[in-house]
Amino acid sequence: MARPFGRQMGKEMQEIMMKRSYSITMTAAIASLIALAPQMVAKTPGSVSVAQEARETLKELKGNAAKAAESAERLEMISRNPSISSDSHFMPLQELRLDVNRMGKEIASLEAQRDSLDPREQAAIDKVVPLLQEAAGNTQSAIHYYNESHLYLWGPEYHTYAAKVEHDSDQIAQTLKTYLKYEDVREAELQLQPTIGAGSN
């Protein structure tokens, strides 16, 4: 017998899926992240800068997006085979749910620091948020379908949800990969400038 998922995804994603309308009641998880924002922004001796912390969070977000894409791809593949038992869908769905919720927490963390971020980082986040909204919505739909129709998991609607999550998660990973690669190049150029200047004297 198929194991049921909870009816709701992580509460972080309920916030993300409101199209960044933070006027609604925030969940405890996001509220705590927002409350911690001044501590994250304030630098203490030896602490990492806001820019460094944001960059690490973006890297983690990229990694979780890649994991979500892999889980969704695996789910989409097994959903096309009616001979596979419904229990085989549980772990890919569970992994997908966890990956999407992690991305929600990471976006919430970045949004908490938004005013202190570089405009390029803000632009990268703005590109990711709508993709994450779609991925979260389709993940929730896949979980709902699993709970309601676990004896018919090879239906086209179900694997369409998985395919859309794969696409959107992959887009998130590629968007952040491009941004981080650009930042690596820019940082390398900035480090070379003093050397070039000294060599011209």
WOLINKA-V144580 format. One record per residue. N is the residue number from 1. RES is the residue in one letter. SS is DSSP state (H for helix, E for strand, - for the rest). PHI is phi as a letter, one per 40 degrees, with the letter a starting at -180 (* if undefined). Layout:
N:RES:SS:PHI, N:RES:SS:PHI
This chain:
1:M:-:*, 2:A:-:c, 3:R:-:c, 4:P:-:c, 5:F:-:c, 6:G:-:c, 7:R:-:c, 8:Q:-:b, 9:M:-:c, 10:G:-:d, 11:K:H:c, 12:E:H:d, 13:M:H:c, 14:Q:H:c, 15:E:H:c, 16:I:H:c, 17:M:-:c, 18:M:-:c, 19:K:-:f, 20:R:-:g, 21:S:-:c, 22:Y:-:c, 23:S:-:c, 24:I:-:c, 25:T:-:c, 26:M:-:c, 27:T:-:c, 28:A:H:d, 29:A:H:c, 30:I:H:c, 31:A:H:d, 32:S:H:c, 33:L:H:c, 34:I:H:c, 35:A:H:c, 36:L:H:c, 37:A:H:d, 38:P:H:d, 39:Q:H:c, 40:M:H:c, 41:V:H:c, 42:A:-:c, 43:K:-:c, 44:T:-:b, 45:P:-:d, 46:G:-:g, 47:S:-:c, 48:V:-:c, 49:S:-:c, 50:V:H:d, 51:A:H:c, 52:Q:H:c, 53:E:H:c, 54:A:H:c, 55:R:H:c, 56:E:H:c, 57:T:H:c, 58:L:H:c, 59:K:H:c, 60:E:H:c, 61:L:H:c, 62:K:H:c, 63:G:H:c, 64:N:H:c, 65:A:H:c, 66:A:H:c, 67:K:H:c, 68:A:H:c, 69:A:H:c, 70:E:H:c, 71:S:H:c, 72:A:H:c, 73:E:H:c, 74:R:H:c, 75:L:H:c, 76:E:H:c, 77:M:H:c, 78:I:H:c, 79:S:-:c, 80:R:-:c, 81:N:-:b, 82:P:-:c, 83:S:-:c, 84:I:-:c, 85:S:-:c, 86:S:-:c, 87:D:-:c, 88:S:H:c, 89:H:H:c, 90:F:H:c, 91:M:H:c, 92:P:H:d, 93:L:H:c, 94:Q:H:c, 95:E:H:c, 96:L:H:c, 97:R:H:d, 98:L:H:c, 99:D:H:c, 100:V:H:c, 101:N:H:c, 102:R:H:c, 103:M:H:c, 104:G:H:c, 105:K:H:c, 106:E:H:c, 107:I:H:c, 108:A:H:c, 109:S:H:c, 110:L:H:c, 111:E:H:c, 112:A:H:c, 113:Q:-:b, 114:R:H:d, 115:D:H:c, 116:S:H:c, 117:L:-:c, 118:D:-:c, 119:P:H:d, 120:R:H:c, 121:E:H:c, 122:Q:H:c, 123:A:H:c, 124:A:H:c, 125:I:H:c, 126:D:H:c, 127:K:H:c, 128:V:H:c, 129:V:H:d, 130:P:H:c, 131:L:H:c, 132:L:H:c, 133:Q:H:d, 134:E:H:c, 135:A:H:c, 136:A:H:c, 137:G:H:c, 138:N:H:c, 139:T:H:c, 140:Q:H:c, 141:S:H:c, 142:A:H:c, 143:I:H:c, 144:H:H:c, 145:Y:H:c, 146:Y:H:d, 147:N:H:c, 148:E:H:c, 149:S:-:b, 150:H:-:c, 151:L:-:c, 152:Y:-:b, 153:L:-:c, 154:W:-:b, 155:G:-:c, 156:P:H:c, 157:E:H:c, 158:Y:H:c, 159:H:H:c, 160:T:H:c, 161:Y:H:d, 162:A:H:c, 163:A:H:c, 164:K:H:c, 165:V:H:c, 166:E:H:d, 167:H:H:c, 168:D:H:c, 169:S:H:c, 170:D:H:c, 171:Q:H:c, 172:I:H:c, 173:A:H:c, 174:Q:H:c, 175:T:H:c, 176:L:H:c, 177:K:H:c, 178:T:H:c, 179:Y:H:c, 180:L:H:c, 181:K:H:c, 182:Y:H:c, 183:E:H:c, 184:D:H:c, 185:V:H:c, 186:R:H:c, 187:E:H:c, 188:A:H:c, 189:E:H:c, 190:L:H:c, 191:Q:H:c, 192:L:H:c, 193:Q:H:d, 194:P:H:d, 195:T:H:c, 196:I:H:c, 197:G:H:c, 198:A:H:c, 199:G:H:c, 200:S:-:c, 201:N:-:c
